[in-house]
Amino acid sequence: MERVRPRREDFQRAVGRFPILHDLPPPALDALFERSTEILAGKDFFGTQGLEPSPDDLLDVAVLAALPVLNLGVDWYRGFHTFILYPAEFVADVEEMDEVGLIHSGPEIRAGEAWAHGPVVLAMDEVRSSGQGEGFNVVAHELAHQIDQLNGDMDGYPPLHEGMDRQQWASVFSAAWQRLQDEIQRGQEPTLDPYAAESPAEFFAVATEMYFDAPVWLHEQHPDMYTQLDQLYQMSKWFAKKD
């Protein structure tokens, strides 16, 4: 597919489609524009099931993909090169191991998938439903998996910046993971999407979704985890602290 450099006015319209971007200050939006442009220039985009992605489709993916690496740089996406775009949710063949070690396989409806070293697969109707401030962001979720696997397996333990405490990260995420497991076992309303309980990798991806899509809620419900994620993604640097 032909490489596309977005016009600034097209970028502004894309930002308007995603409420989570509306409060970004002008310098952050400038950085988001540059990151989006780098993603469009550096990744391949292919439609499937009859979808011929429009420039707006590509820009919507790129804008949401730019947010997790806004302060990290697109090199954090070096582990993959291709986006595959479906028009809507798709059926994937999935193999899963149960609690006794048996492997089960079968079809499952997906909004997105992230394979080790790519591709990243996204349903465009789910992309358009992302970033609305309601805790759903399939782009951030799948790209969190790509960030996670930079230092090995997708295991919920991404590369950490110099100065971050590895033991603190592990302790905070282990405690939040156990809290979710306990809530589910007790039949309580879980404080995170129950899908996060599938694995540490899914837990990190769901937590990343919440960090970008509902940060105030995440800070209230899981302040320690919010702090760890903010040290990783560094979004608070764009917002002046209020007394």
Protein Blocks (a to p, Z undefined) as FASTA:
>chain_A
ZZddddfklmmmmmmmmmklmmpcfklmmmmmmmmmmmmmmpccddeehiacdfklmmmm
mmmmmmmmmmnopklmmmpcbdcddfbdcddddddddfkopacddddddfbdcdehiaad
ddfklmmmgononopafklmmmmmmmmmmnocaehpacddehiafklmmmmmmmmmmmmm
mmmmnopacfbdfklmmpmklmmmmmmmmmmmmmmlmmmmmmmlmmmmmmmnommmmpcc
dZZ
